[in-house]
Amino acid sequence: MRSYAGVLIGNLILAAFAGLAGPVLLVVGYVAWVEGAAWFWVAGALGIGAMGTAMIPFAAVRSARQEFPRITRRNRERDAGPAYGDDTTVVWAPRSPRGATGARLVRADVREASLVRYSPEGGGTFTTYGGDHDPAEFKATVGLRLWIHDGEAADGCSGGREVTEEVQVPSLCLSAITAGRLAVLVDPPDAPTPGRVTVLWPRSLLLAGTRTCRVIDLDGRMTDVTRYARRQLEQMRISMSVGGVVMDGDLIDLRRLDAATAARYAAVAREVVEERAPVTEPGEEARRLAEFLPGEEGAFGSVPRRWSRRGGHLALARFLSLRGRTTFQDHGPVLDTLLRVRPADGSPPYDVARRLTVPMNYLAVLHHTRDVVLRVSPNGRSQVVDWARTSLLAGVTTAQVIAPDGRGIPLPRRSEVLWPLMNLLVAHGVSNPTPVLDLREPRTRAVSETVLEMIRGAEVRVDEARL
């Protein structure tokens, strides 16, 4: 497990080699002064050398903060912006290309998805683009088998057709594929490309339920319309017809719209009656991409002995907002994020704003969960996102426990027992940097009985919930 001090020292050494000219010029300037050289030569060498030398620690600290993004008190959110609730997720995704004039907005169901290619050349470095918010290099090409709801069957039910497409998916929108619901434009028959399908990625996030959506009506009442797919699709059509409706966070306030548009929104609320769509459509295993996307594999997590003995512990946080930037790494985009931290000691939660590289495999399951695991320093003054534990908790990787008798016990994705198990291992200083916890090993003897009791208790609660 890397530490901030280790990353800083490594970057300091690299910066010293890269900026070696600064100290060399200082030595040259000193020798010139001793030898009685002209003052302007001495001043020039000493001045340039001092500036170059001073840049070494500055560059090292800056790169370490970017590579190892700690969350400290300076990241506490103090700006009186929109007040996000605990169940809010706002994702500011890249814009989608426009369809042809007269294209119809319809729903598409993802029946099957497969990763075709993803091969950027950035490596572990940060790649920044000027003005290009969503470069093709950092998009995964995904093969999709879609059912397009663009017709009416003879019996009045929704008809459609199946198409196969290869599309480039923005990293922030991968969860719409896994959820299985997309918003697409279908070109009209008189267009140069009749029937062509264009995926609208930001609207797909809304339709998938990754981004939450609420509507405030003219009487000031708020309605949560997240995952009410038919109503949202009608709202999107109204928005397109009037040139766009602004969302403040995840809110659409009808009191701020013109009377005609507000009346159309209100009519949709009265006329569209439906049940909330599932978190993910049936057949998710046929479109799960997380296992094939870059990002850290899930694990119960490493536990440095010194960190554990001095009081280091875990805490949970939730993403409230994610906003894309023009900087990318191969395993994920660099995002401006807002997290709500829930301290382990039960003290009130607080919000922090931090720029983070979010792995693509985690973004692919963002519609399921937005929880992240934080590794808290012993003094409680800093935290860092533990992506290995986060991936396991989010269901990117499947966990398994091997009982002392050799019996394998698979844990369901996003099992409620994962979080207490992680905390139990940290409390006893048991390091397990894999998703398989083997209770036959000597280091796990102190926790084996408790682990089995936790699993049995979780199984009983699941059985009772099914009755």
N, C-alpha and C positions, 0 to 999 in steps of 0.2 A: 504494500500500500504506500503510494507516494505521499510525501508531506510537502507543505509549502516551502519549508526551509530547504529541502533537497532540491526542489525545482528552482528556487531562487539561486542557490549555489551553482547549479548546473548552467543556468542562464548567465550568471556572472562570469563564469569561466569562458563561455562562448563569446560573450560581449567583449571580454578582455582581449581575446584573440582577434576578433573582428576590428576592434578599435585600438590595436597595438600601436598605430602610428601616433596616437596622442601621447602616451608615456615616452615614446622614442623622441618625439619633438621636444618634450620637456628636458630630457637629458641633453639633447643637442643644444638647446638654448642655454642650459647651465654651463656646458663646456664652452660655448661661444663667449659667455659673459666672463668666465674665468680667464680665457685667452685674450680678452680685451677687444673682441670684435666690435664692429659698428653697432650703435645702440638700436637702430631699426631692425637689424637682423636678429639681435637678441630678443627684442620685444615681440617681433613677429613669431619667432619660434616658440617663446614661452606662452604667448597668448593663444596661438592655435593649439599648442600641446595641452594647455590647461582646459580649453573648451572640449577637446577630444577626450581627455581623461575624465572630465565631469560627466560626459555622455555615457560612459560605460555603466555606472550603477543605475543611471536613469533608464537606459535601454533594458537592463537586466530586470529591474522592478516592473517595468511596463509589460515585458513579454511574460514574466512570471504571473502577473495578475491576469493576463489573458489566457495563459495556458492552464493555470490553476486558480479558477475564479472563486475565491473565498467570499463568504457573505459575512459582513461585519456591521457594526453599528452605523457606519457611514452610508450603508445601503438601505437603512430604514426609510420607508416612504413617508415623506412629510408634506408632499404636495396635496392640496385639497382638490383632487380630481374626482372623477365619478366614484361613488361608493359601491364597490362590488360586493355582492353577497357571496357566501361560501359556495353556493351552487352555480356560480357564474364562470363561464369560460369564453373569453373574447380572443379570437384569432384573426389577426390582420394579415390576410393572405394576398399573394400577388394577383394582379388583374388577369382576367381571361381574355383570349382573343374574341373579337366580335364575329357573330355569324352573318350570313347574308341578309339583305333587306327582306323583311317579311318572314324570317325564320321563327319557328314556333318553339316555345319553352315547354319541355315535357320532362317527365321522370324516366330514368333508366335504371334498371336493376342489374347489378354486377353478378353474373352467374358463375364466372370463373375468372381468375386473375393469375398471371405468372410473370415473374421478373424476366425480362428479355436481356437487358444489359444495364450496367451502371459502372462506368469506368473513367472517372475524372482523373486528372494527373496532378492534383494538388498535394497528394501524400498527406503527411500530418501537419503541414503548414497551413496558415490562414491565407486564403485567396480572396482579394477584395476587387470588386468591379465598380467602375464609375458609371452611374446612371442605369445600369442594367440590373434590375431588382431580382430577376429570376433567370439566370443564364442556363442555357440548355446543358452545359457541361455537368452541372450539379443536379440534374433531374434524372430520375430513374425511368427508363423506358419499360412500360408494362403492357403485356398483351392482355386484352380484355375481351370477354365474351359477354355482350350486353343484350338485355331485352329492353327494347325501346317502346314505351307506351305512347305511340303516336297515331293511334287509330281507334275506331270504334267497331266492335264486333257486331254481328247481325242481331245478337240477343240484347244489345244495349250495354254490355259489359265492356270494359276496357280491352281493346285489341292491341296489337303491336307486332313487332318483328324482331328477329335476332340479327345482330351484327357482330362482326369480329374486328377489333381495332387494335393498333399499337399506338399508345399515347405516352407522352412525356409528362410525368406527374411531379408537380412541385412538392418538395419534401414536407411542407406544412400541411399538405392536403392528402397525404397517404392514408389517413384514417377513413376518408370517405370511401376509398376502395374496400377496405376491410369491413366497414359497416354495410356496404352493399347498395347504397342509394346515391344516385348522382342526378344533378340537374344538367340537362343538355339542351342545346339548340339543334333543331332539325331544319335544314335548308328547304325552302319551298320548291314545288315542281318546276317553276319557271326560272330558278336560279341556275348559274353556270354549273353548279355541282348539286343537282337535286338529291335530296335525302341524306346529304352529308351530315354527320354528327359532330358537334363541337361541345366538349365538356366545359361547363362553367365551374371552375374550381372553388371560388369563394362561396357561391351559392350551393355547391355540393356539400361543403362543410356544414352549412345551415341545415340542408335537407337530411344529412347524416346524423345530426344532433351533436357533432363535435363542438360547434359553436352554439351557445345557448341563445335563445331569442324570446323576448317578452314584448307584449304590446300593452300600452297604456291607452285606454279608450277615452272618449270625450268626457266621461264622468270621473276620470282619474283612477279608475280601477285597473289593476295590473293583471294580465293573464299570461301564464307561461305557455308558449306555443312550441317549445322545443320538442322535436320528434313528432309533431302533428304534421305529417308530410303533405297531405292534400291542402290543408289551409296554408301552409308555408308556400307551396307552389303557386297558389292563387295570389298570395301577397307579392311574390316575386314578379308575376305577370303584370300586376298593377304597377309595381315599381318601375318595370321596364317601359311600360306605356307612357309614364309621366316623366321619364328621364332620370329616375333614381330617387330613392327615399333614404335619407340619412339615418344611420343607426348610431345612437349615442351609447357607446359600450355595447351592450346587447339589447338595448331598448329601442322600440319604435313608438314615439309619442304622437298619437293622432291629434292632439291639441296643437301641435306645431305645424300640421299640414294644412293645405288649403281645404276648403269645405268639401269640394267634390271628391278629392282623393280620400279624405277621411271617411266620407260616406261609403265609398267603395270598400275600404277596409272593414268598416263596421258591417256591411252587408255580407262579406265573406264569413265573419264571425258568426252571423246568424244562420247562414245557409249551409255551411260545411259542417257536417256532423261526422265525427270519426273517433276511433280509439287511437291512443298514442302508439306509434310504431315501436317495435322492439329496438333495443340498443344496437343489435346487429341482425340483419336479415338471415333466414335459414341458409345453411350451407357455408358458414364462414370458413371452414377448413379449406374449401376450394379456392379461396381468395386471400388467405393469410399470406402476407409478404414479409412479416417481421423476421422470420427465420432466415431469409435470404438477403436482408438489408444490412448494411454496416451498422455497427454500434456494439457496445459492450454486452457480453453474454451475462445473463442473470446468474446470481450466486447468493448464498447466505452471507458471504462477506468475510473479508480478512479482519482480524482483530489484533492490532499491535499491543503487546503486553503493557508497555509503558502507558499508552493512551488509555487502555482499559483500567489499569490499576489507579491511575490518577483521577478517574471520574469521567472519562470520555463516554459518551452515550449517543444514542440515535434519537432523532426527532422527525416528525412528518411535516411536509409543507404541501401546498396545493398551488398549481398554476391557475392564476386568475386571468392573465393576459399574456399573449405571445405575439410579438410583432417582428416580421421579417426585416432583415437588413441586406446589405450588399456584400457581406463577408460570409465565406463558407469554408468548411473543412470537409474532407472526403466522407467522414462518417456522420455529418450533419450540418445544418445551417447554424450560423451565429444569430441568436435572437435576443431582442430586448424583452425581458420577462418581468412579470409582477407575480410574486409568490406570497401566499399567506402561510406564515410559519406558526405551527402549533407546538409550543414548548412542551417538553416531556414532563415538566414539574406541574403542569396544570395552570400555569399563569396565562393571562389573556393572550390570544394570538396577535400577531402584528404582521404588517406587509413590508416586503423588501423588493426593491427594484435592482435587477442584476442582469448583466449581459452574459449569456451562457451559450455554449455549443450543445444543442439538444440532439441526441442520436436519432438517426432515421428509424431504427427498429422500434424505438419508443414512440415516435410520432405516428407510426402505423397503427397503434392501439390506443391513441389518445381519446377516442370516443368511449372507450371502456373506463378509463381512469385518468386522472391528472395528478395523482399523488406522487410525490417524490420523497426519497429518503435522504435526510441530512445527517452527516457525521459531525457531531458537535465536539468542539475542543473541551478539554477538562475544565478550563476556567469559564466556559460558556460564552466567550467573547467572539467566537467565529464559528461558522459552519461551512461545509462544502457538500455539494450534491454527490451522493454515492450512487453512481449509475449502475453498478453491478447489483446492488440490493434493490434499486428502483426498478430495474428490468425484471427481476424475479417477482417483485410485488405487483407489477403491472401486467404480468402474464406473458411477457415476451418470451420467457423461458419457462419450461415446466419443471417443477421441483419434485424431488423424490427423497424419501427417507427409507433407509435400510435398517430394519429391526435387528436386535441382537441375535435372533435366530436365523438371519439371512433373508427374511421375507421382505420383498420390496413393497413400499407403500407409496404409490403415486399421489401427489397432492394436486387437486384441481387448480387450473389457472385462477389467479386472484383469490386463492383460498384465504379465509379469515384467520387461519392459524399461522400464516407466514410471518406477519408482523410480530406477534408475541414470541415466535421461535427465534427471530433475528435478535430481539432484545435479550432473550434468555442466553443465547450464545455470547453476546457482548458482555453481559453481566458476569459470566463465568470465564471470560477470556478465551473462549474456544473459537479459533479461526477456521473457517470453512470456505475457501475461495472457489467453490463449485456449487452447482445446483443440486448436488446429491449429498445428503447428510448421512454418513455411515456410522451407525451407533455401535458397530462392532469394534471400532478403533478405540484404543486406550484413552485418548484425549477426550472422548465424549462420554465416558462412564459416569461422570458426575451429573450429567444432564439427561441421560438416556431415559430414565423412568418418567421424568417430567415431560420430555418430548412426547412419549407415547400417550401419556395422560391428556396432553393438549390435543393430540390428533383424535383420540377417542371422543373427547368432549365436543370437538368440532363436527365429527361424524354424527353424533347423537343430535346436535342442533339442526344439522341439515336434514336428517330423517324426520325430525319433528316438524320442520317447516314444510315438508312435502305432504304430510298427513292433512 
